[in-house]
């Protein structure tokens, strides 16, 4: 027998023997484990005597790696946690789920970085092309409020993609992976005219909780654009503001203020066609961007367009996932739709204060990206840090309703920062 063939056979036999001795069964295709208990311990080894690592909570989804029987015959699942560490959970309070139960996304930009962590500073482990699809089962926001999706990159590896350049094909069940449980107790502030206000959700998905704090029980979830009657507000032990809402006809709940905003009760969010669209335009902020026949990810693809191109807005519309789409005059004979997060309006919705030179913008977080446009997809031109002050020039809202401030970043350069990361001051 050929020497190399002998070595291969020997290695295969050793591998099979190892699996047989340990009782570990590894699946060729990636699967996921969903937690069905509250809470469930993750341990270093398969058994109740294994060292405790952390707790997972009902609804959390983690990557399945293997399974093993303990001394009592109970099945344990080996899983990968949000931070990349591995551990074991008992099958008594968890279950394996099929791919159809997790989310699916499509890459919407060419040569996009796949990163080891949910940050632009994390190591790039690969690049992927437009049109590539992945399973995803959790999402998180970085320090700048940008959404990242944890994907199953291959059978053995998970990774992160920046949500700005992804199109969601199928929503994943929201979960609280990686969040520490806390008990948050503070006084609740109820305003006299709370019934005249509403809370509008500004991101997707957003957890609705039984009390004001990330450690409270999750009673459901909601999505961008949804509105609820505002009942009260409260700060948790970290100083974070939460809004109490009328979640259903017979149930109240709490949502975090960073993912929602208070609006007048008569504010409208219905799909609309702009009356003065002939004066409004959008500029494409990334490359390439799909142009579709309808305002939906399932709409027929008519072609693509690229960064810097501008088009006249014919109409605006929200899809079933509350994502904003713009209808454009794609060619002289063809109309099409582009997703709002891949472009920015170039009309007169930028407000310039006549006394802006008397105002300053003070940075309240670190670090904060400064961009060349009032959008998460705007090109990053630099960073700044907490306590820095800049001359305020103008303000603008993006397609998701987020406020941005234009500042005099350097003596020769103007830039934009996300409004919630700065505050206007008189000096």
N, C-alpha and C positions, 0 to 999 in steps of 0.2 A: 504493500500500500504506500502511496506517495507520502512523504514525510509531512508536508503541510496539511494533507487531508487527515492524517492521523492526529495531528495537533488540534484540528478543528473538531473532530469527533470527540476527542478527550475533553475539550473545553465544554462542549455541549452536554456531555454526560455529567460533568462536574456541576454545571448549572442546574440540570434536572435534579440531581441528587440534593443540591442545596435547597431547592424549592420543596422537595419532598420532606426534608428534615425539618424545615421551619414551619411548614403548613401555610406558606405565603403563596397566593395565587395572583399573578399579574395579568391584567387584561391588555390586549394589544391596542385596542382603541380607547381613547380617553372617555371617562365617565365622571359623574359628579355625585356628591353626597349632600343630601338636604337634611338639616337638623329638624327633628319633630318633637323634641323635648324642651324643657325650659327650667334652668339652663342645663347644658351638657358639658361635661369635663373632657378636655383634650389631654391625653397622657402620652408620656414618652415611649411606653411600650403597651402591648395589647393585653390589658387586664386591669382590674381595679387597684392592683398594687403598684401600677406604673406611676411614675412621678407626675404630678399635676403640672400642666403647662399654662392653660388658660381656659376660659369658658366660651362656648358658642351658644347662640340663642335660636329659638324657633324661627325657621325661615332662612337662616344662614345657609349659603351654598358654598361648598369647597371642592377642590379637585380630588377625585378618587385616584389613589395610587395602587392599592393592593388590599387583600383581606386575609385574616388569620383567625383561627379558633384559639381561645384561651383554654386553660386547664379544665374549665367547667363546660366546655363545648360551646360557649357563647362566641358569636362571630364579631370581630372588630374590624373596622375599616381604617386603613392608613390614608391620611389626607394631607394635602398641602394647604397651609394657612395663608392668610393675606400677605404676611411679611416674607413668604417663601420658606418658612420653617415647616417641618413635618411633624405629625403626631397621630395618635390613634383615638377613635371614638367608637363607642359600643353601638351595635346595630339595634339594640333595644330602644334607642332614642334617636335613630337616624335611618335614612333609607337612600339607596342608590336611585338615581333618576336618569332618564334618557335625554338625549340631546334636544329633543323637542320641548323639554321643560326649561331650557336655558335660552338666553338671548342669542341673536345672530346679528352681525354687523358686516358692512361692506366698506372697504377702504375707498375713499373718494379723492385721494390725492396721489400723485405718482411719486415713487421712491420715498415713501413715508417710513420714518424710523420706528422700529419696534424696540421698546426700551425695557430694561430690567425692573424699573420702578416707575411710579406715577409722578414723574417729574422730568422737565426738560434737561435737567442736569444728570439724570440717571444714564447709565451706560447703554449705548445703542448696541443691540445684539444682532440686528439684521435690518434690512430694508425690504419693503413690499411695494408692489405696484397697484395701481388703481384697478378696482374690480375684485381684488382678493377678498374672500370672506372668511370669518372666524366665528367660533362660538365665544360668547362672553357671558359671565355669570355674576359679575359685580362691578360697581363703579365707585369712584371716589373723587373728591375735589382737592386740588392742590392749594397752596397758600394764596393763589391769585384767583381762586374761584373757577379755574378751568377743570372740566370734567375729563377723567381718564377711565378707560375700560380695561378690565383684566380679561385677557383672552387666553384660550388654549392654543398656543402657537404651534405645537406639534404634540406627539403622543407622550413626550417626556418633559415638556417645558411650558410654563406659563409666562406671560409677558404683558406689557401695557401699551395701549394705543391712545393718543390724544383724541378726544371726542370731537374736536373742532373739524377734523378731517375724516370723519367716519359718518356713514349713513346707517341708521338703525333699521334693520329689516324686520326683526322680531324683538319685542321688549323682553328683558329678563325680569324675573320676580325680584323686586327690591329687597335688599337685605342690609344688615348692619355689621358686616364682616369687619373685624379689626377695631371696632369701637368698644372702649371700656365701659362697663356698666357703672353708673354713678347714681346716687340718690340726691336729687336736687330739691332743696326746700327753701323757698322764699315767699314773700307776700305777693299776692296777686293784685294787680291794679286794674280796676274796672272803670271805664270812663262813662259819664252820664249819657253821652250820645253815641254809645258804641253801636246801637242799632242802626245808625245812619252810615256806618262804615262797612266795608268789605275787605277781606284779605284775598289778594290775587296771588296765585302760585307762579313763581318766575323761573323754575327749573323743573326737570323731569328725570327720574321720579323723586318724589318727596314723601318721607314717612310722616304719618299722622300718629301722634303718641297720646297716651292716657294722661300724661302730666308734662310739665315744662322741664324737660331734660333728656339727654341722649340715653340715660339709663332707665327711663320709664318704658312701660310696655308699648309695643307697636300695635295699633288697632287697625291699621290699614295704610294705604298710600294714595297719593294723588299726583296730578301731572300739570305741566306748564299751561297757564291760561285759565285754569279752573278758579272759580270765585266762591267764597263762603262768607256768611255773616260773621262779622267781627264781634267777639264777646268781651275779651279782656286781653291784657298782656302781662307778662311776668319775666323777671330775670332769674336765671339759674345761678348756681354757686360760682360759675365762671364769669358771671356778668353778661352772659348772652341773653338777648331778648327773644321771647317766644310769644306767639299769638294764639289765643284760644278761639276756636272757630266752631260753628254749628256744622259738624261733619256730615251727619245725616239728619233726617227729621226727628230722630229720637236719640241721637248720640252727639256729644261734643268731643273735641280733641284739640291737640296742640301741634303747631308747626313752627319750625325755627325761622326767625326773621330774615336770616341771610339768604333764604330760598323763597321768600315771599315778600309782599309789600302791602301796605294799607292803601286802599283807594276809595273814592266816594261810592256810595251804594248804587248810584245811577250810571256808573261808568260802563261803557259798552265794549264787548270783545267779539261781537259777531263777525263772521266773514263778510268782507265788504269789497266793493269795487270803487277805486278812487275816482272822484269826480274831476279832479284836475291832474290826472296822470300824465297828460301831455307835457307837463312842466317838471315832472319828477323823473329821476334816473337812478339807476344803481350801477355801482362799479364792482366787478368781480375781484375778490381779494385773495384767491388761491388758484392753483392750476393742477390738473384740469378740473372742470366742473361739468357734471352731466346736465344736459338740457332735456327735459321730458315733456311728453305730450299732455300730461295732466299733473296736478299738484299732489303727487304721491310717489313714493319710492317704487311702487309697482307700475307707474306710468311708463309707457313705451319711450325708450331712449331715442331722441331725435339726433343727438350729436353731443359735442362737448364745446366748451368755451374756455378762455384762459384769463389769468390774472391781468388786471388793468383794462379789460374791455368794459365798455359802458353801454347800457341799453335803456330804452324808455320803458318805464313801468306802465303796464296796461291794467293790471289788477293785482290785488293781494288776496291771499286765501290761507286758511289754516287746515292742515290735514287732520286725520283721525287721531294723530298723536300730538295735536296742538302745535305742530311745527309750522312756521311761517314760510310761505312760498310766494314768489313774485312771477307774474306773467310778463314776458318780454316779447319784443318784436325780434325774433331770432334771426330770420333772414327777411328779405323784402316780401316774401310770400308766406312765411311760416312763423307762427306764434309758438312759444314754448314756455316752460316753467322751470325756475331754478330755486333751490332751497335758500332761504334767507340768510342762514348762517355762513354761507360762502360768498356773501356780497355785502356792501354797505351803501346806504342811500347817499346821494350826492346833491340832494335838493336843499331847500332852505330850512331844514329842521334843526340846523345848528344855531343856537341862540348866543349872540354876542352881547355881553353886558356893556352898556355905554360907560359904566364906571368900573370896568374890569381891572384897570390899572391900579385901582385902590384896593383890590382884593388879592389875597394870597391863598394858595392851596397848600395845606400842611399834610404831609404823608403820615398815616397812622399805623402802617404795618411795615414789616421788612421781610424779604425784599419785595419791591413792587416794579413790575415791568412798565416801561414807557414805550408806547406804540405810535406808529405814524398815522393811524386811523382809529376812530372810536369804535373798535371792535376787537374781540378776542383773536380774530384772525388777522388783525393788523400787524404789520412787520414790527418786530421788536427793535428799537433803536438804542436801548440802554436800560439801566435799572437805577432805582433810587432807594432810599431807606427811611425808616421812621424818624420823624422830627424835622426832616428837610422841608423847606418852604420855597415855593415858586410863584411867580406872577400868574394870576388867573387870567385866561384870555376868553374862554367861551365854554359852553356846556352843550351836550348832545345826548340823545337817547338812541341806543342801537335797536335792532329789530326785536329784541327780547324785552325791551323796556328798561334796560340798565342805563343809568346815567354815567356819562364820561366827562371829565374835565380836561380842557386843553390848557397846557401850561407852557411857559417859556423855559424849556428844558436847559438849553445852553444859550449863550449870547446870540448864536446864529440858528438854533434849532428849536422848533416847536414840537410838542408831542402830546399824547393823550394818556390819561390814567383812568382806571375804573373808579367811579365815584365813591364806592363804599370803602376804598382804600385811602381816601383823602378827605379832608374837610376844609370848607371855606372859612377863612379868618379875615378880620379887618386889617391886620398888620402882617 
